[in-house]
Amino acid sequence: MNAYTESMLAEYTNQVISHIAKGCTIEELVVFTYQTFDLSIIVTDPGYRFITYAGDEEVGDPYWHQIIHSGEPTDHTIMEHYINDGLMTAITSSKEALYIDWGVCEDYPQTCGPVYIDSNLEGFVSVLFIDEALLDFSLQLNNLLCQFCTILMRSKNFRLKYAINPVKELLAQKFFDTVNYPTVASLEEYLATVQIEEPFCIAVLSERDQDPVVLSHIESRIVKGRSDILYLVKDQKLYLLFHQLEQKKLESKFSNLVQKYGIYCGISTVFTSLTNRHVYVQQAELAYQTAKLLEQSSCCISFAETLSESLLLQPVQKLLPENIVPKSLQRLMNYDKMHETELAKTLEMYLYQRNDINKTSKALHIHRNTLIYRLNKIRDLTETDIDNPKMAWDLQLAFQAKKILENVNLNLNLIRR
């Protein structure tokens, strides 16, 4: 125990300052510290991904073992043994190293401290000291290491990720799972930690030449320092969930970046509930695919504005029913169900008759004034100019696509029987 004295710590500090002045790395700092005090040390980024480690290769702590050998802990470890037990909250709220002897560290007591740069969490430093007699010394050493790592990260611009909450990254992976579309219930434990507030909008984008370096640069420009964006990079595409939208629209800064870098970008309609989030993920993907197929870069392509193109360019059976029928038409159909009316049928016939009131009234066997009343009701419910040629075409195509999908599903059900 004589080796761990205040004078030893002071001498170590002077030596490290000298090493930093000569340009040492975080890896070299940790190795030097381990060689000096024979205490195992691990440094991770804000998402608990591995940065560096020095110590006993047979370290027993299962959490450290996961990080060292796989580069990051499992979702289960983070949620069950770190987040739910309050370890992350305790560490980040303390602003300095603290003693951990609960949760995943119950059998392997250690100290852990956060690394902050400009009030942003940039990583964690842990010291595994085992012998409780070294607790006070370990806390002092951990605080010093956090300060030294701050200096090195700032001077080397050593920042791996800009998301400061590891649960936010796990939530993004679940949210943008476009294969399984997990239920909202599976997100509840994440949403309790990450504050996601309505209204929402999803964007999918990629760099024209599929250059990962450029995409990484674009990602950093968009998400750096932002708490109102959930994001995930997958298959050379950047998925974004904007929330807390002001005036229910994307900010001009984002649009300017899309234009500046010549990005392919598709965006969903604005929504307020995560219950059917898979619908809006597909909307953004369809709008993105339309942008690529039509070579429309440098602008945000809205799903609502390209519904016809999506229906013509994509196989109908791959589209979710909610994305075949526009929201305006869905409102009309919902009204029909609630009030036992036939406004959707009226609109379909009106469009089929080329917006001719006389022909439509005859086809439906109703009085002309009755038709006019219904059409006005339709305009109010859909908030749509049904006499606009582009809108009329979109609605006609949606009616036809809906029929096709219903027939396909009917035939599939018959085959299964």
KACOR-V624042 format. One line per field, one symbol per residue. phi: phi as a letter, one per 40 degrees, with the letter a starting at -180 (. if undefined). A space follows every 50 residues. Layout:
BEGIN
phi = ???
END
This chain:
BEGIN
phi = .cccbccccccdccccdcccccgcbcdcccccccccbfbcbbbbcccgcc baaaicccdcdcccdccccbgaccdcccccbbcccgccccccccgacbcb bbgccdcbdababcbbbfgbcbibbbbcbgccccddcccccccccccccc ccccccfcbcabccbcccccccccccccbcfcccdccdcccccbcbbccb abbbaacdcfccccccccdccccdgbcbbbaabafgbbcbbcbfccffac cccccccccccgccabbcccbbbcdbccccccdcccccccdcccfbbgac cccccbdccccccbddccccdcccccdccccccccdccbfbbcccccdcc cccfgcccccccccfbcdccccccccccccccfbccccdccccdccccdc ccccccccccccccccc
END
